[in-house]
């Protein structure tokens, strides 16, 4: 039962924790860890959710989310430039 909703709860929880850790004056180590999660995992994870690739196991989804997040960040930087 929990596994069914973990895919929806985990990205939202990571997003909230990342935003809190980045904006609050916490330890720089926490800011670096959660900032990395915010930039390099969540955008790709959300793209995979939009594309409905739910049948992938956790490791493949994590690797794909890092790659897609990197591409999204690079594309966004290219558009801003």
Secondary structure, DSSP 8 states (H G I E B T S, - for coil): -HHHHHHHHHHHHHHHHHHHHHHS---HHHHHHHHHHHHHTHHHHHHHHHTT-TTS-HHHHHHHHHHHHHHHHHHHHHHH-
